[in-house]
Structure formats: structure tokens, C-alpha cells
Amino acid sequence: MPLDTRSAMLDAVQCNSIIVGAYTGPGGGVCPMLAAHRNGGRTSFAGFAHAWDRYTGAGEGARPATEREVRTLVGMLESSIALEASCGDGALGEAIADHRSAQAQRAVSEEHDAPAPDVAGALEDLERAGAYRPSPGRMNWISGTTHAGVVRSR
């Protein structure tokens, strides 16, 4: 979540009645995302609401969040805000930026240095070994459709 949304959620969680299992509750409680939205963190982040309900084990209907659940959320928000603040400037921020830059450079150099695979030669070796036979096509496991063409299979 963006920093502004996390800050708004932290403020809102500490002054609102927090619930799990719904956006609003019959007693006036709200989920942390809606509380953040009402407190100025105008971000649509449905993934948080789903993760919050999974974490709290929300069943059917709304219920008040336990003190432990709210304490855990506050701790996570505070630590993520503090981590982002400390990474933005100073020696730690520079070290993180250098590390990310080195990772990007390594990825680019490895991409250009990698030799092209010899697929045709590998298929010929397999055919000679007799371990594979041609099949009429390839199965797409997600949709269950078969694609035309010869594919090597066992």
C-alpha cells in the first residue's frame, strides 16, 4: 500500500471501532481499509481487505476485531512506515539503492552473456536415444485444449 494510505490507516485504526468480515458493521464499526479511506488515504486496495479477513479468520458476517488483531495491525503499519522512512535517506537508503542498481546491471549482463540453447540438437539426441515419441500436439493444462504440432513426450 502507498505510504499515505498506511499512515491514514494507522491514524484511523487508533480512533475507530475496527471490524472483520465486512466493510461496515451494524454497531458502526468499519474495516481498516474503509477507515483509512475515510481518514484521507484515498486508495482502492481490495487485496488488503481480503488479506485482513483471511488473517482474522473472518466467517460469515461482521464481528469486532479482537484487541490482539488490532495490535498486530498497528505494529505492522508502524514498522512498515518506519522502514520506508529509514530507507529513503541516509546510509541505509544509499546502500539499498546501490544494491538494487547492481542487481539490475547483473540481470542485464547475464541476459546478454547467456548462450542460445541448442533445442534442435537436444531433440535429435532424444530421438536417437528412443526415450521419446512424437505426440500429435501439446495439451494446455489450464483450458484443456490441444495445440497442433508435434511435441516430444514420453
C-alpha positions as CSV (number, residue, x, y, z in Angstrom):
1,M,0.0,0.0,0.0
2,P,1.2,3.6,-0.5
3,L,2.7,5.4,2.4
4,D,-0.2,7.9,2.6
5,T,-2.7,5.1,2.9
6,R,-0.8,3.2,5.6
7,S,-0.4,6.5,7.6
8,A,-4.1,7.2,7.2
9,M,-4.9,3.6,8.3
10,L,-2.7,3.8,11.3
11,D,-4.4,7.1,12.5
12,A,-7.9,5.7,11.7
13,V,-7.4,2.3,13.4
14,Q,-6.5,4.0,16.7
15,C,-9.7,6.2,16.8
16,N,-12.3,3.9,15.1
17,S,-14.1,0.7,16.1
18,I,-12.5,-1.9,13.8
19,I,-14.3,-5.0,12.5
20,V,-13.6,-8.0,10.4
21,G,-15.7,-9.8,7.8
22,A,-17.3,-6.7,6.2
23,Y,-16.7,-3.1,5.3
24,T,-19.1,-1.7,7.9
25,G,-20.8,-3.3,10.9
26,P,-24.2,-2.9,12.4
27,G,-22.7,-1.2,15.5
28,G,-20.8,1.4,13.5
29,G,-17.5,-0.4,13.1
30,V,-15.5,-0.3,9.9
31,C,-12.8,-2.4,8.3
32,P,-9.3,-0.9,8.4
33,M,-9.3,-0.1,4.6
34,L,-12.5,1.9,4.8
35,A,-11.3,3.6,8.0
36,A,-8.1,4.7,6.1
37,H,-10.3,5.8,3.1
38,R,-12.4,8.0,5.4
39,N,-9.2,9.3,7.1
40,G,-7.8,10.6,3.8
41,G,-6.0,7.6,2.4
42,R,-8.0,7.5,-0.8
43,T,-6.6,4.3,-2.3
44,S,-8.7,1.4,-3.6
45,F,-6.8,-1.6,-2.3
46,A,-9.2,-4.6,-2.2
47,G,-6.3,-7.0,-1.7
48,F,-5.8,-5.7,1.8
49,A,-9.4,-6.3,2.8
50,H,-9.2,-9.9,1.6
51,A,-5.8,-10.4,3.4
52,W,-7.3,-8.9,6.6
53,D,-10.2,-11.2,6.6
54,R,-8.0,-14.2,5.9
55,Y,-5.7,-13.2,8.7
56,T,-8.5,-12.7,11.2
57,G,-10.4,-15.9,10.1
58,A,-13.5,-13.9,9.4
59,G,-16.5,-16.1,8.8
60,E,-20.0,-15.1,7.7
61,G,-21.0,-11.6,8.8
62,A,-19.1,-8.9,10.6
63,R,-17.6,-9.1,14.1
64,P,-15.5,-6.7,16.1
65,A,-11.7,-7.2,15.7
66,T,-10.0,-8.5,18.8
67,E,-7.6,-6.3,20.7
68,R,-4.7,-8.7,19.5
69,E,-5.7,-8.3,15.9
70,V,-5.8,-4.6,16.1
71,R,-2.4,-4.5,18.0
72,T,-0.9,-6.7,15.3
73,L,-2.2,-4.5,12.5
74,V,-0.9,-1.3,14.3
75,G,2.5,-3.0,14.8
76,M,2.8,-3.9,11.1
77,L,1.7,-0.5,9.9
78,E,4.2,1.3,12.3
79,S,7.1,-1.0,11.2
80,S,6.4,-0.6,7.5
81,I,6.1,3.2,7.8
82,A,9.3,3.3,9.9
83,L,11.2,1.1,7.4
84,E,10.2,3.2,4.4
85,A,11.2,6.4,6.2
86,S,14.6,4.9,7.1
87,C,15.2,3.6,3.6
88,G,14.5,6.9,1.9
89,D,17.5,8.8,3.2
90,G,20.9,8.3,4.8
91,A,23.4,5.5,4.5
92,L,20.8,2.7,4.5
93,G,18.9,4.3,1.7
94,E,22.1,4.6,-0.3
95,A,23.1,1.0,0.3
96,I,19.7,-0.2,-0.8
97,A,19.8,1.9,-3.9
98,D,23.3,0.6,-4.8
99,H,22.2,-3.0,-4.2
100,R,19.2,-2.6,-6.5
101,S,21.3,-0.9,-9.2
102,A,23.8,-3.8,-9.0
103,Q,21.0,-6.4,-9.3
104,A,19.6,-4.6,-12.4
105,Q,23.1,-4.5,-14.0
106,R,23.8,-8.1,-13.3
107,A,20.4,-9.2,-14.8
108,V,21.2,-7.2,-18.0
109,S,24.7,-8.6,-18.3
110,E,23.6,-12.2,-17.7
111,E,20.9,-11.8,-20.3
112,H,23.4,-10.8,-22.9
113,D,26.1,-13.4,-21.9
114,A,23.8,-16.5,-21.9
115,P,24.4,-18.8,-24.9
116,A,21.5,-19.6,-27.1
117,P,20.1,-23.1,-26.2
118,D,20.5,-25.8,-28.9
119,V,17.0,-27.1,-28.9
120,A,17.1,-28.8,-32.3
121,G,20.2,-30.8,-31.3
122,A,18.7,-31.8,-28.0
123,L,15.6,-33.1,-29.7
124,E,17.7,-35.1,-32.2
125,D,19.6,-36.6,-29.3
126,L,16.4,-37.7,-27.6
127,E,15.0,-39.2,-30.8
128,R,18.2,-41.2,-31.2
129,A,18.0,-42.4,-27.7
130,G,14.5,-43.7,-28.3
131,A,13.3,-42.3,-25.0
132,Y,10.7,-40.0,-26.5
133,R,8.0,-40.4,-29.1
134,P,6.2,-37.8,-31.1
135,S,2.7,-36.8,-29.9
136,P,0.0,-35.2,-32.1
137,G,0.0,-31.9,-30.1
138,R,0.6,-30.2,-26.8
139,M,-2.0,-30.1,-24.0
140,N,-2.8,-26.8,-22.4
141,W,-3.5,-27.9,-18.8
142,I,-5.4,-24.8,-17.9
143,S,-8.0,-24.8,-20.6
144,G,-7.8,-28.5,-21.6
145,T,-7.2,-27.7,-25.3
146,T,-4.7,-29.4,-27.6
147,H,-2.5,-27.3,-29.8
148,A,-1.4,-28.5,-33.3
149,G,2.1,-29.6,-34.0
150,V,4.5,-32.3,-33.0
151,V,5.7,-32.2,-29.4
152,R,8.1,-34.8,-27.9
153,S,6.7,-36.7,-25.0
154,R,7.4,-39.9,-23.1
